Structures are given as C-alpha cells and as structure tokens.
Amino acid sequence: MVEKKYMNKKRKIYLAIPYSHMEESSYKQATDVTAKLIEANNDLNIFSPITHSHPLTKVEGVTIPGNWEYWKEIDYQFIDWADEVWIVIPEEGKNKVEQSTGVQGEIKYTRRSGKPIVIGRAKVLINLAKQKTKI
C-alpha cells in the first residue's frame, strides 16, 4: 500500500480538449500537451481523458463509445479529483472549444465546484506549467 503522504503532493490537473469531429487530432494534441506539461513541471499530476479513453475506443472486438453521453459521468469523477481544470484550445481554433458539448459540460460542472479553469493554447499552458505557481 502506498503511504498516504505521497497521495496529495502533486497538483492535480484535468486536461480537456474538444474531441468530436476531430478525434485523431484531439488525441495527438492532448497527448503531446500532457507529456510537455509533465516535462515542464514534475509537481503536476495531469489526467487527460482523451489520452486515456481514445485508445480504448479503438481496441478491436471491443465496443466502447467515444461520445460525451458515455464518458460524462466518468469525466466528472476525474474533475472532482482534480484541483484545477485546464482546457486546450486546439490547433483547429477556439470555436471548437465554444462548440464542444463535452468541453462546455466540463466547464459548467467545474464552475459549480468553484475550481479554477484555465483555457489556452498548448504553448500558453506549457509556459504556465513552467512557472510552477498555483492558479
């Protein structure tokens, strides 16, 4: 069993990005940003639902939906776990964030909890992580 003293040391970030109609691009961008955030600041514990879930929807012979209705409750549990929610503005543009049912649902859910929300392009989020300051 892991000693409890290690359980809460890192700042927990839920990393969202629009997914529908740009699934492969979202997966690549989310995974790249996650890796770069971890590299930039070892004090961050990043959970990217797209990095986690997208490959599961591709397993041959297994049917796991890739839609918001399926993942909503799971994502909300991870937002509950997180200290902050960061949202990547994808290369496809800010309008994708505004049009994304999932991201808008995550924002609404997070606002009710009072947790900080940061929205930015990958480079902005990575620079923020390098600053090593809490939001």
DOLODREN-684411 format. One record per residue: residue number from 1; residue in three letters; chain; x, y, z of N, C-alpha, C, O in turn. Coordinates in steps of 0.2 Angstrom, whole numbers, plus 5000, padded with zeros to 4 digits. Example, Ala and Ser with C-alpha at 12.3 -4.5 7.8 and 13.67 -1.06 7.14 Angstrom:
<atoms>
+------+-------+-------+------+------+------+------+------+------+------+------+------+------+------+------+
! miro ! vexti ! vexpa !  n.X !  n.Y !  n.Z ! ca.X ! ca.Y ! ca.Z !  c.X !  c.Y !  c.Z !  o.X !  o.Y !  o.Z !
+------+-------+-------+------+------+------+------+------+------+------+------+------+------+------+------+
!    1 !   Ala !     A ! 5066 ! 4972 ! 5039 ! 5062 ! 4978 ! 5039 ! 5066 ! 4984 ! 5039 ! 5071 ! 4983 ! 5042 !
!    2 !   Ser !     A ! 5064 ! 4989 ! 5035 ! 5068 ! 4995 ! 5036 ! 5064 ! 5000 ! 5039 ! 5067 ! 5006 ! 5040 !
+------+-------+-------+------+------+------+------+------+------+------+------+------+------+------+------+
</atoms>
This chain:
<atoms>
+------+-------+-------+------+------+------+------+------+------+------+------+------+------+------+------+
! miro ! vexti ! vexpa !  n.X !  n.Y !  n.Z ! ca.X ! ca.Y ! ca.Z !  c.X !  c.Y !  c.Z !  o.X !  o.Y !  o.Z !
+------+-------+-------+------+------+------+------+------+------+------+------+------+------+------+------+
!    1 !   Met !     A ! 5004 ! 4994 ! 5000 ! 5000 ! 5000 ! 5000 ! 5004 ! 5006 ! 5000 ! 5009 ! 5007 ! 5004 !
!    2 !   Val !     A ! 5003 ! 5011 ! 4996 ! 5006 ! 5017 ! 4996 ! 5005 ! 5021 ! 5002 ! 4999 ! 5022 ! 5004 !
!    3 !   Glu !     A ! 5010 ! 5024 ! 5005 ! 5009 ! 5028 ! 5011 ! 5005 ! 5035 ! 5009 ! 5006 ! 5037 ! 5003 !
!    4 !   Lys !     A ! 5001 ! 5036 ! 5013 ! 4996 ! 5042 ! 5012 ! 5000 ! 5049 ! 5010 ! 4998 ! 5053 ! 5007 !
!    5 !   Lys !     A ! 5006 ! 5049 ! 5013 ! 5010 ! 5056 ! 5012 ! 5011 ! 5057 ! 5005 ! 5013 ! 5063 ! 5003 !
!    6 !   Tyr !     A ! 5011 ! 5052 ! 5001 ! 5013 ! 5053 ! 4993 ! 5006 ! 5054 ! 4989 ! 5007 ! 5056 ! 4984 !
!    7 !   Met !     A ! 5001 ! 5054 ! 4993 ! 4994 ! 5054 ! 4989 ! 4992 ! 5061 ! 4987 ! 4989 ! 5062 ! 4982 !
!    8 !   Asn !     A ! 4995 ! 5066 ! 4990 ! 4992 ! 5073 ! 4989 ! 4998 ! 5078 ! 4987 ! 4997 ! 5084 ! 4988 !
!    9 !   Lys !     A ! 5004 ! 5076 ! 4985 ! 5009 ! 5080 ! 4984 ! 5009 ! 5084 ! 4978 ! 5010 ! 5090 ! 4978 !
!   10 !   Lys !     A ! 5006 ! 5081 ! 4973 ! 5006 ! 5084 ! 4966 ! 5000 ! 5088 ! 4965 ! 4994 ! 5086 ! 4967 !
!   11 !   Arg !     A ! 5000 ! 5094 ! 4961 ! 4994 ! 5097 ! 4959 ! 4991 ! 5093 ! 4954 ! 4994 ! 5092 ! 4949 !
!   12 !   Lys !     A ! 4984 ! 5092 ! 4955 ! 4981 ! 5088 ! 4950 ! 4977 ! 5092 ! 4945 ! 4973 ! 5096 ! 4947 !
!   13 !   Ile !     A ! 4978 ! 5091 ! 4939 ! 4976 ! 5095 ! 4933 ! 4972 ! 5090 ! 4929 ! 4974 ! 5085 ! 4926 !
!   14 !   Tyr !     A ! 4965 ! 5092 ! 4927 ! 4961 ! 5088 ! 4922 ! 4962 ! 5092 ! 4916 ! 4961 ! 5098 ! 4916 !
!   15 !   Leu !     A ! 4965 ! 5089 ! 4911 ! 4966 ! 5092 ! 4904 ! 4961 ! 5091 ! 4899 ! 4961 ! 5085 ! 4897 !
!   16 !   Ala !     A ! 4957 ! 5095 ! 4897 ! 4951 ! 5094 ! 4892 ! 4953 ! 5097 ! 4886 ! 4957 ! 5102 ! 4885 !
!   17 !   Ile !     A ! 4950 ! 5094 ! 4880 ! 4951 ! 5097 ! 4874 ! 4945 ! 5095 ! 4870 ! 4942 ! 5089 ! 4871 !
!   18 !   Pro !     A ! 4942 ! 5098 ! 4865 ! 4937 ! 5096 ! 4861 ! 4939 ! 5090 ! 4857 ! 4944 ! 5088 ! 4856 !
!   19 !   Tyr !     A ! 4934 ! 5085 ! 4856 ! 4935 ! 5079 ! 4854 ! 4931 ! 5077 ! 4847 ! 4934 ! 5075 ! 4842 !
!   20 !   Ser !     A ! 4925 ! 5078 ! 4847 ! 4920 ! 5076 ! 4842 ! 4922 ! 5080 ! 4835 ! 4924 ! 5086 ! 4835 !
!   21 !   His !     A ! 4922 ! 5076 ! 4830 ! 4924 ! 5078 ! 4823 ! 4931 ! 5080 ! 4822 ! 4933 ! 5083 ! 4817 !
!   22 !   Met !     A ! 4935 ! 5078 ! 4827 ! 4942 ! 5079 ! 4826 ! 4946 ! 5074 ! 4831 ! 4951 ! 5076 ! 4834 !
!   23 !   Glu !     A ! 4944 ! 5068 ! 4831 ! 4946 ! 5063 ! 4836 ! 4953 ! 5062 ! 4836 ! 4957 ! 5062 ! 4841 !
!   24 !   Glu !     A ! 4956 ! 5060 ! 4830 ! 4963 ! 5059 ! 4830 ! 4968 ! 5065 ! 4831 ! 4973 ! 5064 ! 4835 !
!   25 !   Ser !     A ! 4966 ! 5071 ! 4829 ! 4969 ! 5077 ! 4830 ! 4969 ! 5078 ! 4838 ! 4974 ! 5080 ! 4841 !
!   26 !   Ser !     A ! 4963 ! 5078 ! 4841 ! 4962 ! 5079 ! 4848 ! 4967 ! 5074 ! 4852 ! 4970 ! 5076 ! 4857 !
!   27 !   Tyr !     A ! 4967 ! 5068 ! 4850 ! 4971 ! 5063 ! 4854 ! 4978 ! 5065 ! 4853 ! 4982 ! 5065 ! 4858 !
!   28 !   Lys !     A ! 4981 ! 5067 ! 4847 ! 4988 ! 5068 ! 4847 ! 4989 ! 5075 ! 4851 ! 4994 ! 5075 ! 4854 !
!   29 !   Gln !     A ! 4985 ! 5080 ! 4850 ! 4986 ! 5086 ! 4854 ! 4986 ! 5085 ! 4861 ! 4990 ! 5088 ! 4865 !
!   30 !   Ala !     A ! 4981 ! 5082 ! 4863 ! 4980 ! 5081 ! 4871 ! 4986 ! 5077 ! 4874 ! 4989 ! 5078 ! 4879 !
!   31 !   Thr !     A ! 4988 ! 5072 ! 4870 ! 4994 ! 5068 ! 4872 ! 5001 ! 5071 ! 4872 ! 5005 ! 5071 ! 4877 !
!   32 !   Asp !     A ! 5002 ! 5075 ! 4867 ! 5008 ! 5080 ! 4866 ! 5008 ! 5085 ! 4872 ! 5013 ! 5086 ! 4875 !
!   33 !   Val !     A ! 5002 ! 5088 ! 4873 ! 5002 ! 5093 ! 4878 ! 5003 ! 5090 ! 4885 ! 5007 ! 5093 ! 4889 !
!   34 !   Thr !     A ! 5000 ! 5084 ! 4886 ! 5001 ! 5081 ! 4893 ! 5008 ! 5079 ! 4894 ! 5011 ! 5081 ! 4900 !
!   35 !   Ala !     A ! 5011 ! 5076 ! 4889 ! 5019 ! 5075 ! 4890 ! 5023 ! 5081 ! 4891 ! 5027 ! 5081 ! 4896 !
!   36 !   Lys !     A ! 5021 ! 5086 ! 4888 ! 5025 ! 5093 ! 4889 ! 5024 ! 5096 ! 4895 ! 5028 ! 5099 ! 4898 !
!   37 !   Leu !     A ! 5018 ! 5095 ! 4898 ! 5016 ! 5098 ! 4904 ! 5020 ! 5094 ! 4910 ! 5022 ! 5097 ! 4914 !
!   38 !   Ile !     A ! 5020 ! 5088 ! 4909 ! 5023 ! 5084 ! 4914 ! 5031 ! 5085 ! 4914 ! 5034 ! 5086 ! 4919 !
!   39 !   Glu !     A ! 5034 ! 5086 ! 4908 ! 5041 ! 5088 ! 4907 ! 5042 ! 5095 ! 4910 ! 5047 ! 5096 ! 4913 !
!   40 !   Ala !     A ! 5037 ! 5099 ! 4909 ! 5038 ! 5106 ! 4912 ! 5038 ! 5107 ! 4919 ! 5041 ! 5111 ! 4922 !
!   41 !   Asn !     A ! 5034 ! 5103 ! 4922 ! 5033 ! 5104 ! 4930 ! 5032 ! 5097 ! 4933 ! 5026 ! 5094 ! 4932 !
!   42 !   Asn !     A ! 5036 ! 5094 ! 4936 ! 5036 ! 5087 ! 4939 ! 5031 ! 5088 ! 4945 ! 5029 ! 5082 ! 4948 !
!   43 !   Asp !     A ! 5029 ! 5093 ! 4947 ! 5024 ! 5094 ! 4953 ! 5017 ! 5094 ! 4950 ! 5012 ! 5094 ! 4954 !
!   44 !   Leu !     A ! 5016 ! 5093 ! 4944 ! 5009 ! 5092 ! 4941 ! 5007 ! 5085 ! 4940 ! 5012 ! 5081 ! 4938 !
!   45 !   Asn !     A ! 5001 ! 5083 ! 4942 ! 4999 ! 5076 ! 4940 ! 4993 ! 5078 ! 4935 ! 4988 ! 5080 ! 4937 !
!   46 !   Ile !     A ! 4994 ! 5076 ! 4929 ! 4990 ! 5078 ! 4923 ! 4986 ! 5072 ! 4922 ! 4988 ! 5066 ! 4920 !
!   47 !   Phe !     A ! 4979 ! 5073 ! 4921 ! 4975 ! 5067 ! 4919 ! 4971 ! 5070 ! 4912 ! 4968 ! 5075 ! 4913 !
!   48 !   Ser !     A ! 4973 ! 5067 ! 4907 ! 4970 ! 5069 ! 4900 ! 4965 ! 5063 ! 4899 ! 4967 ! 5058 ! 4897 !
!   49 !   Pro !     A ! 4958 ! 5065 ! 4899 ! 4953 ! 5060 ! 4897 ! 4954 ! 5057 ! 4890 ! 4952 ! 5052 ! 4889 !
!   50 !   Ile !     A ! 4956 ! 5062 ! 4886 ! 4956 ! 5060 ! 4879 ! 4962 ! 5055 ! 4878 ! 4962 ! 5050 ! 4874 !
!   51 !   Thr !     A ! 4968 ! 5057 ! 4881 ! 4974 ! 5052 ! 4881 ! 4972 ! 5045 ! 4883 ! 4974 ! 5040 ! 4881 !
!   52 !   His !     A ! 4968 ! 5045 ! 4889 ! 4966 ! 5039 ! 4892 ! 4961 ! 5035 ! 4888 ! 4962 ! 5029 ! 4887 !
!   53 !   Ser !     A ! 4956 ! 5039 ! 4886 ! 4950 ! 5035 ! 4883 ! 4950 ! 5034 ! 4875 ! 4948 ! 5028 ! 4873 !
!   54 !   His !     A ! 4953 ! 5038 ! 4872 ! 4953 ! 5037 ! 4864 ! 4956 ! 5030 ! 4862 ! 4953 ! 5027 ! 4858 !
!   55 !   Pro !     A ! 4962 ! 5028 ! 4865 ! 4964 ! 5021 ! 4863 ! 4959 ! 5016 ! 4865 ! 4959 ! 5011 ! 4861 !
!   56 !   Leu !     A ! 4956 ! 5017 ! 4870 ! 4951 ! 5011 ! 4872 ! 4945 ! 5010 ! 4867 ! 4943 ! 5005 ! 4866 !
!   57 !   Thr !     A ! 4943 ! 5016 ! 4863 ! 4938 ! 5016 ! 4858 ! 4941 ! 5012 ! 4852 ! 4937 ! 5011 ! 4847 !
!   58 !   Lys !     A ! 4947 ! 5011 ! 4851 ! 4950 ! 5008 ! 4845 ! 4952 ! 5001 ! 4846 ! 4954 ! 4997 ! 4841 !
!   59 !   Val !     A ! 4951 ! 4998 ! 4852 ! 4953 ! 4991 ! 4853 ! 4948 ! 4986 ! 4849 ! 4942 ! 4987 ! 4849 !
!   60 !   Glu !     A ! 4951 ! 4982 ! 4845 ! 4947 ! 4978 ! 4841 ! 4943 ! 4973 ! 4845 ! 4945 ! 4970 ! 4849 !
!   61 !   Gly !     A ! 4937 ! 4972 ! 4843 ! 4932 ! 4967 ! 4846 ! 4929 ! 4970 ! 4852 ! 4925 ! 4966 ! 4856 !
!   62 !   Val !     A ! 4930 ! 4976 ! 4854 ! 4928 ! 4979 ! 4860 ! 4924 ! 4985 ! 4858 ! 4926 ! 4989 ! 4854 !
!   63 !   Thr !     A ! 4918 ! 4986 ! 4861 ! 4914 ! 4992 ! 4859 ! 4913 ! 4997 ! 4865 ! 4909 ! 4995 ! 4869 !
!   64 !   Ile !     A ! 4917 ! 5002 ! 4864 ! 4917 ! 5007 ! 4869 ! 4915 ! 5014 ! 4866 ! 4919 ! 5016 ! 4861 !
!   65 !   Pro !     A ! 4910 ! 5017 ! 4867 ! 4908 ! 5023 ! 4863 ! 4913 ! 5029 ! 4865 ! 4916 ! 5029 ! 4870 !
!   66 !   Gly !     A ! 4914 ! 5033 ! 4860 ! 4918 ! 5039 ! 4860 ! 4914 ! 5045 ! 4861 ! 4917 ! 5051 ! 4860 !
!   67 !   Asn !     A ! 4908 ! 5045 ! 4864 ! 4904 ! 5051 ! 4864 ! 4903 ! 5053 ! 4871 ! 4904 ! 5050 ! 4876 !
!   68 !   Trp !     A ! 4901 ! 5060 ! 4872 ! 4900 ! 5063 ! 4878 ! 4895 ! 5060 ! 4883 ! 4897 ! 5059 ! 4889 !
!   69 !   Glu !     A ! 4890 ! 5057 ! 4880 ! 4885 ! 5054 ! 4885 ! 4888 ! 5048 ! 4888 ! 4886 ! 5047 ! 4894 !
!   70 !   Tyr !     A ! 4892 ! 5044 ! 4885 ! 4895 ! 5039 ! 4888 ! 4900 ! 5041 ! 4893 ! 4901 ! 5038 ! 4899 !
!   71 !   Trp !     A ! 4905 ! 5046 ! 4892 ! 4910 ! 5047 ! 4896 ! 4909 ! 5053 ! 4901 ! 4913 ! 5054 ! 4905 !
!   72 !   Lys !     A ! 4903 ! 5056 ! 4901 ! 4902 ! 5062 ! 4905 ! 4903 ! 5060 ! 4912 ! 4906 ! 5064 ! 4916 !
!   73 !   Glu !     A ! 4899 ! 5055 ! 4915 ! 4900 ! 5054 ! 4922 ! 4907 ! 5052 ! 4924 ! 4909 ! 5053 ! 4930 !
!   74 !   Ile !     A ! 4910 ! 5048 ! 4920 ! 4917 ! 5046 ! 4921 ! 4922 ! 5053 ! 4922 ! 4926 ! 5054 ! 4926 !
!   75 !   Asp !     A ! 4921 ! 5057 ! 4917 ! 4925 ! 5063 ! 4917 ! 4923 ! 5068 ! 4923 ! 4928 ! 5071 ! 4926 !
!   76 !   Tyr !     A ! 4917 ! 5068 ! 4925 ! 4915 ! 5072 ! 4931 ! 4919 ! 5069 ! 4937 ! 4920 ! 5073 ! 4941 !
!   77 !   Gln !     A ! 4919 ! 5063 ! 4937 ! 4923 ! 5060 ! 4943 ! 4930 ! 5062 ! 4943 ! 4933 ! 5064 ! 4949 !
!   78 !   Phe !     A ! 4933 ! 5063 ! 4937 ! 4940 ! 5065 ! 4937 ! 4941 ! 5072 ! 4938 ! 4945 ! 5075 ! 4941 !
!   79 !   Ile !     A ! 4936 ! 5076 ! 4937 ! 4935 ! 5083 ! 4938 ! 4935 ! 5084 ! 4946 ! 4938 ! 5088 ! 4949 !
!   80 !   Asp !     A ! 4931 ! 5080 ! 4949 ! 4930 ! 5080 ! 4956 ! 4937 ! 5079 ! 4960 ! 4939 ! 5082 ! 4965 !
!   81 !   Trp !     A ! 4941 ! 5074 ! 4957 ! 4948 ! 5073 ! 4959 ! 4953 ! 5078 ! 4958 ! 4957 ! 5079 ! 4962 !
!   82 !   Ala !     A ! 4952 ! 5082 ! 4953 ! 4957 ! 5087 ! 4951 ! 4956 ! 5093 ! 4955 ! 4951 ! 5095 ! 4958 !
!   83 !   Asp !     A ! 4962 ! 5097 ! 4956 ! 4962 ! 5103 ! 4959 ! 4960 ! 5109 ! 4954 ! 4958 ! 5114 ! 4956 !
!   84 !   Glu !     A ! 4962 ! 5108 ! 4948 ! 4961 ! 5113 ! 4943 ! 4959 ! 5110 ! 4936 ! 4960 ! 5104 ! 4935 !
!   85 !   Val !     A ! 4955 ! 5113 ! 4932 ! 4954 ! 5111 ! 4925 ! 4957 ! 5115 ! 4920 ! 4956 ! 5121 ! 4920 !
!   86 !   Trp !     A ! 4961 ! 5112 ! 4916 ! 4964 ! 5116 ! 4910 ! 4961 ! 5114 ! 4904 ! 4960 ! 5108 ! 4903 !
!   87 !   Ile !     A ! 4960 ! 5119 ! 4899 ! 4957 ! 5117 ! 4893 ! 4961 ! 5119 ! 4887 ! 4963 ! 5125 ! 4887 !
!   88 !   Val !     A ! 4963 ! 5115 ! 4883 ! 4967 ! 5116 ! 4877 ! 4963 ! 5119 ! 4872 ! 4958 ! 5116 ! 4870 !
!   89 !   Ile !     A ! 4965 ! 5125 ! 4869 ! 4962 ! 5127 ! 4863 ! 4966 ! 5124 ! 4857 ! 4972 ! 5125 ! 4856 !
!   90 !   Pro !     A ! 4962 ! 5119 ! 4854 ! 4966 ! 5115 ! 4849 ! 4968 ! 5120 ! 4843 ! 4966 ! 5125 ! 4842 !
!   91 !   Glu !     A ! 4973 ! 5117 ! 4839 ! 4975 ! 5120 ! 4833 ! 4969 ! 5122 ! 4828 ! 4970 ! 5126 ! 4824 !
!   92 !   Glu !     A ! 4964 ! 5118 ! 4828 ! 4958 ! 5119 ! 4824 ! 4954 ! 5126 ! 4826 ! 4950 ! 5128 ! 4822 !
!   93 !   Gly !     A ! 4956 ! 5129 ! 4832 ! 4953 ! 5135 ! 4834 ! 4949 ! 5135 ! 4840 ! 4946 ! 5130 ! 4842 !
!   94 !   Lys !     A ! 4948 ! 5141 ! 4843 ! 4944 ! 5142 ! 4849 ! 4937 ! 5141 ! 4848 ! 4934 ! 5139 ! 4853 !
!   95 !   Asn !     A ! 4934 ! 5141 ! 4842 ! 4927 ! 5140 ! 4841 ! 4926 ! 5132 ! 4842 ! 4920 ! 5131 ! 4844 !
!   96 !   Lys !     A ! 4931 ! 5128 ! 4842 ! 4930 ! 5121 ! 4843 ! 4928 ! 5120 ! 4851 ! 4924 ! 5116 ! 4853 !
!   97 !   Val !     A ! 4932 ! 5124 ! 4855 ! 4930 ! 5124 ! 4862 ! 4923 ! 5127 ! 4863 ! 4919 ! 5124 ! 4867 !
!   98 !   Glu !     A ! 4921 ! 5132 ! 4860 ! 4915 ! 5135 ! 4861 ! 4909 ! 5130 ! 4859 ! 4903 ! 5131 ! 4861 !
!   99 !   Gln !     A ! 4910 ! 5126 ! 4853 ! 4905 ! 5122 ! 4850 ! 4905 ! 5115 ! 4854 ! 4901 ! 5111 ! 4852 !
!  100 !   Ser !     A ! 4910 ! 5113 ! 4858 ! 4911 ! 5107 ! 4860 ! 4906 ! 5105 ! 4866 ! 4906 ! 5109 ! 4871 !
!  101 !   Thr !     A ! 4901 ! 5101 ! 4865 ! 4896 ! 5099 ! 4870 ! 4900 ! 5097 ! 4877 ! 4898 ! 5098 ! 4882 !
!  102 !   Gly !     A ! 4905 ! 5092 ! 4876 ! 4909 ! 5090 ! 4881 ! 4913 ! 5095 ! 4885 ! 4912 ! 5095 ! 4891 !
!  103 !   Val !     A ! 4916 ! 5099 ! 4882 ! 4920 ! 5104 ! 4885 ! 4916 ! 5109 ! 4888 ! 4917 ! 5111 ! 4894 !
!  104 !   Gln !     A ! 4910 ! 5111 ! 4885 ! 4906 ! 5116 ! 4888 ! 4902 ! 5112 ! 4895 ! 4901 ! 5116 ! 4900 !
!  105 !   Gly !     A ! 4901 ! 5106 ! 4894 ! 4899 ! 5102 ! 4900 ! 4904 ! 5102 ! 4906 ! 4902 ! 5103 ! 4912 !
!  106 !   Glu !     A ! 4910 ! 5101 ! 4904 ! 4916 ! 5101 ! 4909 ! 4916 ! 5108 ! 4912 ! 4917 ! 5108 ! 4918 !
!  107 !   Ile !     A ! 4916 ! 5113 ! 4908 ! 4916 ! 5120 ! 4911 ! 4911 ! 5121 ! 4916 ! 4912 ! 5124 ! 4921 !
!  108 !   Lys !     A ! 4905 ! 5120 ! 4914 ! 4899 ! 5121 ! 4918 ! 4899 ! 5117 ! 4925 ! 4898 ! 5120 ! 4930 !
!  109 !   Tyr !     A ! 4901 ! 5111 ! 4924 ! 4902 ! 5106 ! 4930 ! 4908 ! 5109 ! 4935 ! 4907 ! 5109 ! 4941 !
!  110 !   Thr !     A ! 4913 ! 5111 ! 4932 ! 4919 ! 5114 ! 4936 ! 4917 ! 5120 ! 4939 ! 4919 ! 5122 ! 4945 !
!  111 !   Arg !     A ! 4913 ! 5125 ! 4936 ! 4911 ! 5131 ! 4939 ! 4907 ! 5130 ! 4945 ! 4908 ! 5134 ! 4950 !
!  112 !   Arg !     A ! 4903 ! 5125 ! 4945 ! 4899 ! 5124 ! 4951 ! 4903 ! 5122 ! 4957 ! 4901 ! 5123 ! 4962 !
!  113 !   Ser !     A ! 4909 ! 5119 ! 4955 ! 4913 ! 5117 ! 4961 ! 4918 ! 5122 ! 4963 ! 4920 ! 5122 ! 4969 !
!  114 !   Gly !     A ! 4918 ! 5128 ! 4959 ! 4922 ! 5133 ! 4961 ! 4930 ! 5132 ! 4960 ! 4934 ! 5136 ! 4962 !
!  115 !   Lys !     A ! 4931 ! 5127 ! 4957 ! 4938 ! 5125 ! 4955 ! 4941 ! 5130 ! 4949 ! 4937 ! 5132 ! 4945 !
!  116 !   Pro !     A ! 4947 ! 5132 ! 4949 ! 4950 ! 5136 ! 4944 ! 4949 ! 5133 ! 4937 ! 4950 ! 5126 ! 4936 !
!  117 !   Ile !     A ! 4948 ! 5137 ! 4932 ! 4948 ! 5134 ! 4925 ! 4953 ! 5139 ! 4921 ! 4953 ! 5145 ! 4922 !
!  118 !   Val !     A ! 4957 ! 5135 ! 4917 ! 4962 ! 5139 ! 4913 ! 4961 ! 5137 ! 4906 ! 4961 ! 5131 ! 4905 !
!  119 !   Ile !     A ! 4960 ! 5142 ! 4901 ! 4959 ! 5140 ! 4894 ! 4965 ! 5143 ! 4890 ! 4966 ! 5149 ! 4891 !
!  120 !   Gly !     A ! 4968 ! 5139 ! 4886 ! 4973 ! 5142 ! 4882 ! 4976 ! 5137 ! 4877 ! 4975 ! 5131 ! 4877 !
!  121 !   Arg !     A ! 4980 ! 5140 ! 4873 ! 4983 ! 5136 ! 4868 ! 4989 ! 5132 ! 4871 ! 4991 ! 5134 ! 4877 !
!  122 !   Ala !     A ! 4991 ! 5127 ! 4868 ! 4996 ! 5122 ! 4871 ! 5002 ! 5126 ! 4874 ! 5004 ! 5125 ! 4879 !
!  123 !   Lys !     A ! 5005 ! 5131 ! 4870 ! 5011 ! 5134 ! 4872 ! 5009 ! 5138 ! 4878 ! 5014 ! 5139 ! 4882 !
!  124 !   Val !     A ! 5004 ! 5142 ! 4879 ! 5002 ! 5145 ! 4885 ! 5001 ! 5141 ! 4891 ! 5004 ! 5143 ! 4896 !
!  125 !   Leu !     A ! 4998 ! 5135 ! 4890 ! 4998 ! 5131 ! 4896 ! 5004 ! 5128 ! 4898 ! 5006 ! 5127 ! 4904 !
!  126 !   Ile !     A ! 5009 ! 5126 ! 4893 ! 5015 ! 5124 ! 4895 ! 5019 ! 5129 ! 4898 ! 5023 ! 5128 ! 4903 !
!  127 !   Asn !     A ! 5019 ! 5135 ! 4896 ! 5023 ! 5141 ! 4899 ! 5020 ! 5142 ! 4906 ! 5024 ! 5143 ! 4911 !
!  128 !   Leu !     A ! 5013 ! 5141 ! 4907 ! 5010 ! 5142 ! 4914 ! 5013 ! 5136 ! 4919 ! 5015 ! 5138 ! 4924 !
!  129 !   Ala !     A ! 5014 ! 5130 ! 4916 ! 5016 ! 5125 ! 4920 ! 5024 ! 5126 ! 4922 ! 5025 ! 5124 ! 4928 !
!  130 !   Lys !     A ! 5027 ! 5129 ! 4918 ! 5034 ! 5131 ! 4919 ! 5035 ! 5136 ! 4925 ! 5040 ! 5136 ! 4928 !
!  131 !   Gln !     A ! 5030 ! 5140 ! 4926 ! 5030 ! 5145 ! 4931 ! 5030 ! 5142 ! 4938 ! 5032 ! 5145 ! 4943 !
!  132 !   Lys !     A ! 5027 ! 5136 ! 4938 ! 5026 ! 5132 ! 4945 ! 5023 ! 5136 ! 4950 ! 5024 ! 5136 ! 4956 !
!  133 !   Thr !     A ! 5018 ! 5140 ! 4948 ! 5014 ! 5143 ! 4953 ! 5007 ! 5141 ! 4953 ! 5004 ! 5139 ! 4947 !
!  134 !   Lys !     A ! 5003 ! 5141 ! 4958 ! 4996 ! 5139 ! 4958 ! 4992 ! 5144 ! 4955 ! 4993 ! 5150 ! 4956 !
!  135 !   Ile !     A ! 4986 ! 5142 ! 4952 ! 4981 ! 5146 ! 4949 ! 4977 ! 5150 ! 4955 ! 4973 ! 5153 ! 4954 !
+------+-------+-------+------+------+------+------+------+------+------+------+------+------+------+------+
</atoms>
